[in-house]
Amino acid sequence: MRWLLLEKVHSIHKGKKAVASAKAPKAPYSSEVLFVEMMAQTGGLLVGAESDFQKDLVFAKIEDATILSVPVPGTPLQIEAWSESLGTEGGWLEATITCAGGPVATAKLLLMAVSGLSPAQTKSITFHDAFMNYFNVRNKVLRPS
């Protein structure tokens, strides 16, 4: 992932839901854009688990995004993304951001999993080793029961 907006990955329930946390950003531009990216990154973890993080992600479409409030920078946030119909090619996800003060944002996003963004690519660019190790991603994946 290009921008490291998430602070912690809590869990990835393969095929169902991913939960992460972050802090409300202090950005020289619109925080709302970063909220959408946080939801996409959390959803990306869920999509990535479908291919064991071997494919890259393309943020294909924002069907809907609603920013309900903009918390003070540094406010702890919880981000959740879920889907009822993910496949190895990706799919539609719903996502929310909440904080102690209540809901912050909601979105419906389309994320696609693709192979070979670069002809010389042999490993995922999205889920590179530094990202995977920093968040200890593989140990956060819970298999469906």
PyMOL commands that place a pseudoatom at each C-alpha (Angstrom):
pseudoatom trace, name=CA, resn=MET, resi=1, chain=A, elem=C, hetatm=0, pos=[0.000, 0.000, 0.000]
pseudoatom trace, name=CA, resn=ARG, resi=2, chain=A, elem=C, hetatm=0, pos=[1.385, 3.349, -0.975]
pseudoatom trace, name=CA, resn=TRP, resi=3, chain=A, elem=C, hetatm=0, pos=[0.316, 5.489, 1.983]
pseudoatom trace, name=CA, resn=LEU, resi=4, chain=A, elem=C, hetatm=0, pos=[0.500, 3.965, 5.419]
pseudoatom trace, name=CA, resn=LEU, resi=5, chain=A, elem=C, hetatm=0, pos=[-2.725, 5.378, 6.877]
pseudoatom trace, name=CA, resn=LEU, resi=6, chain=A, elem=C, hetatm=0, pos=[-3.634, 2.427, 9.073]
pseudoatom trace, name=CA, resn=GLU, resi=7, chain=A, elem=C, hetatm=0, pos=[-1.897, 2.086, 12.420]
pseudoatom trace, name=CA, resn=LYS, resi=8, chain=A, elem=C, hetatm=0, pos=[-2.917, -1.430, 13.360]
pseudoatom trace, name=CA, resn=VAL, resi=9, chain=A, elem=C, hetatm=0, pos=[-4.582, -4.397, 11.699]
pseudoatom trace, name=CA, resn=HIS, resi=10, chain=A, elem=C, hetatm=0, pos=[-6.738, -6.148, 14.295]
pseudoatom trace, name=CA, resn=SER, resi=11, chain=A, elem=C, hetatm=0, pos=[-8.283, -9.016, 12.347]
pseudoatom trace, name=CA, resn=ILE, resi=12, chain=A, elem=C, hetatm=0, pos=[-9.084, -10.318, 8.900]
pseudoatom trace, name=CA, resn=HIS, resi=13, chain=A, elem=C, hetatm=0, pos=[-11.988, -12.785, 8.896]
pseudoatom trace, name=CA, resn=LYS, resi=14, chain=A, elem=C, hetatm=0, pos=[-11.296, -14.358, 5.504]
pseudoatom trace, name=CA, resn=GLY, resi=15, chain=A, elem=C, hetatm=0, pos=[-14.201, -13.853, 3.146]
pseudoatom trace, name=CA, resn=LYS, resi=16, chain=A, elem=C, hetatm=0, pos=[-16.162, -11.762, 5.647]
pseudoatom trace, name=CA, resn=LYS, resi=17, chain=A, elem=C, hetatm=0, pos=[-14.657, -8.767, 7.447]
pseudoatom trace, name=CA, resn=ALA, resi=18, chain=A, elem=C, hetatm=0, pos=[-11.446, -6.857, 8.221]
pseudoatom trace, name=CA, resn=VAL, resi=19, chain=A, elem=C, hetatm=0, pos=[-10.920, -4.526, 11.187]
pseudoatom trace, name=CA, resn=ALA, resi=20, chain=A, elem=C, hetatm=0, pos=[-8.144, -1.954, 11.552]
pseudoatom trace, name=CA, resn=SER, resi=21, chain=A, elem=C, hetatm=0, pos=[-7.485, 1.241, 13.483]
pseudoatom trace, name=CA, resn=ALA, resi=22, chain=A, elem=C, hetatm=0, pos=[-5.908, 4.597, 12.747]
pseudoatom trace, name=CA, resn=LYS, resi=23, chain=A, elem=C, hetatm=0, pos=[-5.976, 8.155, 13.983]
pseudoatom trace, name=CA, resn=ALA, resi=24, chain=A, elem=C, hetatm=0, pos=[-7.844, 11.021, 12.343]
pseudoatom trace, name=CA, resn=PRO, resi=25, chain=A, elem=C, hetatm=0, pos=[-5.256, 12.602, 10.063]
pseudoatom trace, name=CA, resn=LYS, resi=26, chain=A, elem=C, hetatm=0, pos=[-3.857, 16.080, 10.247]
pseudoatom trace, name=CA, resn=ALA, resi=27, chain=A, elem=C, hetatm=0, pos=[-3.467, 16.771, 6.568]
pseudoatom trace, name=CA, resn=PRO, resi=28, chain=A, elem=C, hetatm=0, pos=[-2.732, 19.903, 4.575]
pseudoatom trace, name=CA, resn=TYR, resi=29, chain=A, elem=C, hetatm=0, pos=[-5.660, 18.863, 2.366]
pseudoatom trace, name=CA, resn=SER, resi=30, chain=A, elem=C, hetatm=0, pos=[-9.047, 17.236, 2.813]
pseudoatom trace, name=CA, resn=SER, resi=31, chain=A, elem=C, hetatm=0, pos=[-9.161, 14.594, 5.563]
pseudoatom trace, name=CA, resn=GLU, resi=32, chain=A, elem=C, hetatm=0, pos=[-12.286, 13.194, 3.896]
pseudoatom trace, name=CA, resn=VAL, resi=33, chain=A, elem=C, hetatm=0, pos=[-10.213, 11.831, 1.001]
pseudoatom trace, name=CA, resn=LEU, resi=34, chain=A, elem=C, hetatm=0, pos=[-7.968, 10.048, 3.481]
pseudoatom trace, name=CA, resn=PHE, resi=35, chain=A, elem=C, hetatm=0, pos=[-11.024, 8.548, 5.218]
pseudoatom trace, name=CA, resn=VAL, resi=36, chain=A, elem=C, hetatm=0, pos=[-12.043, 6.933, 1.910]
pseudoatom trace, name=CA, resn=GLU, resi=37, chain=A, elem=C, hetatm=0, pos=[-8.476, 5.653, 1.459]
pseudoatom trace, name=CA, resn=MET, resi=38, chain=A, elem=C, hetatm=0, pos=[-8.478, 4.186, 5.012]
pseudoatom trace, name=CA, resn=MET, resi=39, chain=A, elem=C, hetatm=0, pos=[-11.669, 2.287, 4.208]
pseudoatom trace, name=CA, resn=ALA, resi=40, chain=A, elem=C, hetatm=0, pos=[-10.156, 1.076, 0.911]
pseudoatom trace, name=CA, resn=GLN, resi=41, chain=A, elem=C, hetatm=0, pos=[-6.966, -0.064, 2.656]
pseudoatom trace, name=CA, resn=THR, resi=42, chain=A, elem=C, hetatm=0, pos=[-8.950, -2.016, 5.240]
pseudoatom trace, name=CA, resn=GLY, resi=43, chain=A, elem=C, hetatm=0, pos=[-11.075, -3.545, 2.482]
pseudoatom trace, name=CA, resn=GLY, resi=44, chain=A, elem=C, hetatm=0, pos=[-7.889, -4.303, 0.569]
pseudoatom trace, name=CA, resn=LEU, resi=45, chain=A, elem=C, hetatm=0, pos=[-6.739, -6.534, 3.395]
pseudoatom trace, name=CA, resn=LEU, resi=46, chain=A, elem=C, hetatm=0, pos=[-9.938, -8.532, 3.035]
pseudoatom trace, name=CA, resn=VAL, resi=47, chain=A, elem=C, hetatm=0, pos=[-9.547, -8.801, -0.759]
pseudoatom trace, name=CA, resn=GLY, resi=48, chain=A, elem=C, hetatm=0, pos=[-5.846, -9.636, -0.416]
pseudoatom trace, name=CA, resn=ALA, resi=49, chain=A, elem=C, hetatm=0, pos=[-6.584, -12.558, 1.890]
pseudoatom trace, name=CA, resn=GLU, resi=50, chain=A, elem=C, hetatm=0, pos=[-8.578, -14.204, -0.917]
pseudoatom trace, name=CA, resn=SER, resi=51, chain=A, elem=C, hetatm=0, pos=[-5.372, -14.723, -2.945]
pseudoatom trace, name=CA, resn=ASP, resi=52, chain=A, elem=C, hetatm=0, pos=[-3.075, -15.156, 0.053]
pseudoatom trace, name=CA, resn=PHE, resi=53, chain=A, elem=C, hetatm=0, pos=[-1.793, -11.611, -0.677]
pseudoatom trace, name=CA, resn=GLN, resi=54, chain=A, elem=C, hetatm=0, pos=[-0.217, -12.717, -3.977]
pseudoatom trace, name=CA, resn=LYS, resi=55, chain=A, elem=C, hetatm=0, pos=[-2.169, -10.313, -6.222]
pseudoatom trace, name=CA, resn=ASP, resi=56, chain=A, elem=C, hetatm=0, pos=[-2.192, -6.528, -6.415]
pseudoatom trace, name=CA, resn=LEU, resi=57, chain=A, elem=C, hetatm=0, pos=[-5.208, -4.318, -5.852]
pseudoatom trace, name=CA, resn=VAL, resi=58, chain=A, elem=C, hetatm=0, pos=[-6.877, -1.770, -8.047]
pseudoatom trace, name=CA, resn=PHE, resi=59, chain=A, elem=C, hetatm=0, pos=[-9.251, 0.681, -6.378]
pseudoatom trace, name=CA, resn=ALA, resi=60, chain=A, elem=C, hetatm=0, pos=[-11.837, 0.455, -9.156]
pseudoatom trace, name=CA, resn=LYS, resi=61, chain=A, elem=C, hetatm=0, pos=[-14.882, 2.470, -8.055]
pseudoatom trace, name=CA, resn=ILE, resi=62, chain=A, elem=C, hetatm=0, pos=[-16.522, 4.423, -5.283]
pseudoatom trace, name=CA, resn=GLU, resi=63, chain=A, elem=C, hetatm=0, pos=[-20.236, 3.669, -5.535]
pseudoatom trace, name=CA, resn=ASP, resi=64, chain=A, elem=C, hetatm=0, pos=[-21.059, 5.813, -2.529]
pseudoatom trace, name=CA, resn=ALA, resi=65, chain=A, elem=C, hetatm=0, pos=[-19.158, 7.595, 0.228]
pseudoatom trace, name=CA, resn=THR, resi=66, chain=A, elem=C, hetatm=0, pos=[-20.612, 9.676, 3.020]
pseudoatom trace, name=CA, resn=ILE, resi=67, chain=A, elem=C, hetatm=0, pos=[-18.548, 11.656, 5.497]
pseudoatom trace, name=CA, resn=LEU, resi=68, chain=A, elem=C, hetatm=0, pos=[-20.662, 12.189, 8.604]
pseudoatom trace, name=CA, resn=SER, resi=69, chain=A, elem=C, hetatm=0, pos=[-18.146, 14.067, 10.746]
pseudoatom trace, name=CA, resn=VAL, resi=70, chain=A, elem=C, hetatm=0, pos=[-14.488, 15.057, 10.772]
pseudoatom trace, name=CA, resn=PRO, resi=71, chain=A, elem=C, hetatm=0, pos=[-12.940, 14.295, 14.168]
pseudoatom trace, name=CA, resn=VAL, resi=72, chain=A, elem=C, hetatm=0, pos=[-10.139, 16.346, 15.639]
pseudoatom trace, name=CA, resn=PRO, resi=73, chain=A, elem=C, hetatm=0, pos=[-6.741, 15.186, 14.277]
pseudoatom trace, name=CA, resn=GLY, resi=74, chain=A, elem=C, hetatm=0, pos=[-5.302, 12.414, 16.421]
pseudoatom trace, name=CA, resn=THR, resi=75, chain=A, elem=C, hetatm=0, pos=[-8.710, 11.010, 17.431]
pseudoatom trace, name=CA, resn=PRO, resi=76, chain=A, elem=C, hetatm=0, pos=[-8.585, 7.171, 17.468]
pseudoatom trace, name=CA, resn=LEU, resi=77, chain=A, elem=C, hetatm=0, pos=[-10.649, 5.604, 14.679]
pseudoatom trace, name=CA, resn=GLN, resi=78, chain=A, elem=C, hetatm=0, pos=[-11.883, 2.075, 14.028]
pseudoatom trace, name=CA, resn=ILE, resi=79, chain=A, elem=C, hetatm=0, pos=[-12.239, 1.010, 10.408]
pseudoatom trace, name=CA, resn=GLU, resi=80, chain=A, elem=C, hetatm=0, pos=[-14.267, -2.027, 9.331]
pseudoatom trace, name=CA, resn=ALA, resi=81, chain=A, elem=C, hetatm=0, pos=[-14.800, -3.433, 5.851]
pseudoatom trace, name=CA, resn=TRP, resi=82, chain=A, elem=C, hetatm=0, pos=[-16.964, -6.394, 4.918]
pseudoatom trace, name=CA, resn=SER, resi=83, chain=A, elem=C, hetatm=0, pos=[-18.400, -8.191, 1.930]
pseudoatom trace, name=CA, resn=GLU, resi=84, chain=A, elem=C, hetatm=0, pos=[-20.951, -10.878, 1.246]
pseudoatom trace, name=CA, resn=SER, resi=85, chain=A, elem=C, hetatm=0, pos=[-19.553, -11.857, -2.149]
pseudoatom trace, name=CA, resn=LEU, resi=86, chain=A, elem=C, hetatm=0, pos=[-15.784, -11.606, -2.450]
pseudoatom trace, name=CA, resn=GLY, resi=87, chain=A, elem=C, hetatm=0, pos=[-13.856, -13.726, -4.880]
pseudoatom trace, name=CA, resn=THR, resi=88, chain=A, elem=C, hetatm=0, pos=[-10.236, -14.059, -5.897]
pseudoatom trace, name=CA, resn=GLU, resi=89, chain=A, elem=C, hetatm=0, pos=[-10.870, -11.264, -8.435]
pseudoatom trace, name=CA, resn=GLY, resi=90, chain=A, elem=C, hetatm=0, pos=[-12.107, -8.862, -5.732]
pseudoatom trace, name=CA, resn=GLY, resi=91, chain=A, elem=C, hetatm=0, pos=[-15.599, -7.467, -5.339]
pseudoatom trace, name=CA, resn=TRP, resi=92, chain=A, elem=C, hetatm=0, pos=[-17.851, -4.923, -3.691]
pseudoatom trace, name=CA, resn=LEU, resi=93, chain=A, elem=C, hetatm=0, pos=[-17.201, -3.964, -0.093]
pseudoatom trace, name=CA, resn=GLU, resi=94, chain=A, elem=C, hetatm=0, pos=[-19.036, -1.913, 2.494]
pseudoatom trace, name=CA, resn=ALA, resi=95, chain=A, elem=C, hetatm=0, pos=[-16.932, 0.022, 4.980]
pseudoatom trace, name=CA, resn=THR, resi=96, chain=A, elem=C, hetatm=0, pos=[-17.346, 2.261, 8.005]
pseudoatom trace, name=CA, resn=ILE, resi=97, chain=A, elem=C, hetatm=0, pos=[-15.197, 4.433, 10.201]
pseudoatom trace, name=CA, resn=THR, resi=98, chain=A, elem=C, hetatm=0, pos=[-16.271, 5.090, 13.780]
pseudoatom trace, name=CA, resn=CYS, resi=99, chain=A, elem=C, hetatm=0, pos=[-14.811, 6.809, 16.818]
pseudoatom trace, name=CA, resn=ALA, resi=100, chain=A, elem=C, hetatm=0, pos=[-15.920, 7.246, 20.420]
pseudoatom trace, name=CA, resn=GLY, resi=101, chain=A, elem=C, hetatm=0, pos=[-18.052, 10.158, 19.221]
pseudoatom trace, name=CA, resn=GLY, resi=102, chain=A, elem=C, hetatm=0, pos=[-19.970, 7.904, 16.825]
pseudoatom trace, name=CA, resn=PRO, resi=103, chain=A, elem=C, hetatm=0, pos=[-19.961, 7.334, 13.070]
pseudoatom trace, name=CA, resn=VAL, resi=104, chain=A, elem=C, hetatm=0, pos=[-17.428, 9.181, 10.921]
pseudoatom trace, name=CA, resn=ALA, resi=105, chain=A, elem=C, hetatm=0, pos=[-17.824, 7.761, 7.396]
pseudoatom trace, name=CA, resn=THR, resi=106, chain=A, elem=C, hetatm=0, pos=[-19.417, 5.025, 5.306]
pseudoatom trace, name=CA, resn=ALA, resi=107, chain=A, elem=C, hetatm=0, pos=[-18.668, 3.816, 1.800]
pseudoatom trace, name=CA, resn=LYS, resi=108, chain=A, elem=C, hetatm=0, pos=[-19.397, 1.200, -0.839]
pseudoatom trace, name=CA, resn=LEU, resi=109, chain=A, elem=C, hetatm=0, pos=[-16.223, 0.427, -2.798]
pseudoatom trace, name=CA, resn=LEU, resi=110, chain=A, elem=C, hetatm=0, pos=[-15.188, -1.858, -5.652]
pseudoatom trace, name=CA, resn=LEU, resi=111, chain=A, elem=C, hetatm=0, pos=[-11.701, -3.327, -5.264]
pseudoatom trace, name=CA, resn=MET, resi=112, chain=A, elem=C, hetatm=0, pos=[-10.221, -5.628, -7.883]
pseudoatom trace, name=CA, resn=ALA, resi=113, chain=A, elem=C, hetatm=0, pos=[-7.373, -8.114, -7.448]
pseudoatom trace, name=CA, resn=VAL, resi=114, chain=A, elem=C, hetatm=0, pos=[-5.056, -8.339, -10.451]
pseudoatom trace, name=CA, resn=SER, resi=115, chain=A, elem=C, hetatm=0, pos=[-1.800, -10.055, -11.368]
pseudoatom trace, name=CA, resn=GLY, resi=116, chain=A, elem=C, hetatm=0, pos=[1.152, -8.589, -13.186]
pseudoatom trace, name=CA, resn=LEU, resi=117, chain=A, elem=C, hetatm=0, pos=[0.787, -4.819, -12.975]
pseudoatom trace, name=CA, resn=SER, resi=118, chain=A, elem=C, hetatm=0, pos=[4.384, -4.691, -14.191]
pseudoatom trace, name=CA, resn=PRO, resi=119, chain=A, elem=C, hetatm=0, pos=[5.863, -7.156, -16.719]
pseudoatom trace, name=CA, resn=ALA, resi=120, chain=A, elem=C, hetatm=0, pos=[8.900, -7.693, -14.480]
pseudoatom trace, name=CA, resn=GLN, resi=121, chain=A, elem=C, hetatm=0, pos=[6.788, -8.167, -11.357]
pseudoatom trace, name=CA, resn=THR, resi=122, chain=A, elem=C, hetatm=0, pos=[7.187, -11.462, -9.536]
pseudoatom trace, name=CA, resn=LYS, resi=123, chain=A, elem=C, hetatm=0, pos=[5.633, -10.483, -6.185]
pseudoatom trace, name=CA, resn=SER, resi=124, chain=A, elem=C, hetatm=0, pos=[2.728, -8.298, -5.128]
pseudoatom trace, name=CA, resn=ILE, resi=125, chain=A, elem=C, hetatm=0, pos=[3.490, -4.589, -5.178]
pseudoatom trace, name=CA, resn=THR, resi=126, chain=A, elem=C, hetatm=0, pos=[0.510, -3.853, -2.937]
pseudoatom trace, name=CA, resn=PHE, resi=127, chain=A, elem=C, hetatm=0, pos=[1.362, -6.422, -0.280]
pseudoatom trace, name=CA, resn=HIS, resi=128, chain=A, elem=C, hetatm=0, pos=[5.136, -5.982, -0.231]
pseudoatom trace, name=CA, resn=ASP, resi=129, chain=A, elem=C, hetatm=0, pos=[7.239, -7.600, 2.503]
pseudoatom trace, name=CA, resn=ALA, resi=130, chain=A, elem=C, hetatm=0, pos=[7.685, -4.383, 4.535]
pseudoatom trace, name=CA, resn=PHE, resi=131, chain=A, elem=C, hetatm=0, pos=[3.900, -3.860, 4.697]
pseudoatom trace, name=CA, resn=MET, resi=132, chain=A, elem=C, hetatm=0, pos=[3.146, -7.496, 5.502]
pseudoatom trace, name=CA, resn=ASN, resi=133, chain=A, elem=C, hetatm=0, pos=[5.786, -7.628, 8.244]
pseudoatom trace, name=CA, resn=TYR, resi=134, chain=A, elem=C, hetatm=0, pos=[4.985, -4.227, 9.768]
pseudoatom trace, name=CA, resn=PHE, resi=135, chain=A, elem=C, hetatm=0, pos=[1.337, -5.191, 10.338]
pseudoatom trace, name=CA, resn=ASN, resi=136, chain=A, elem=C, hetatm=0, pos=[2.042, -8.915, 10.866]
pseudoatom trace, name=CA, resn=VAL, resi=137, chain=A, elem=C, hetatm=0, pos=[-0.780, -9.439, 8.372]
pseudoatom trace, name=CA, resn=ARG, resi=138, chain=A, elem=C, hetatm=0, pos=[-0.608, -13.204, 7.899]
pseudoatom trace, name=CA, resn=ASN, resi=139, chain=A, elem=C, hetatm=0, pos=[-1.082, -13.790, 11.623]
pseudoatom trace, name=CA, resn=LYS, resi=140, chain=A, elem=C, hetatm=0, pos=[-4.235, -11.635, 11.618]
pseudoatom trace, name=CA, resn=VAL, resi=141, chain=A, elem=C, hetatm=0, pos=[-6.105, -13.832, 9.108]
pseudoatom trace, name=CA, resn=LEU, resi=142, chain=A, elem=C, hetatm=0, pos=[-8.823, -15.959, 10.662]
pseudoatom trace, name=CA, resn=ARG, resi=143, chain=A, elem=C, hetatm=0, pos=[-10.113, -18.771, 8.466]
pseudoatom trace, name=CA, resn=PRO, resi=144, chain=A, elem=C, hetatm=0, pos=[-13.879, -19.325, 8.175]
pseudoatom trace, name=CA, resn=SER, resi=145, chain=A, elem=C, hetatm=0, pos=[-15.199, -21.972, 10.512]
for i in range(1, 145): cmd.bond("trace and resi %d" % i, "trace and resi %d" % (i + 1))
show_as sticks, trace
zoom trace
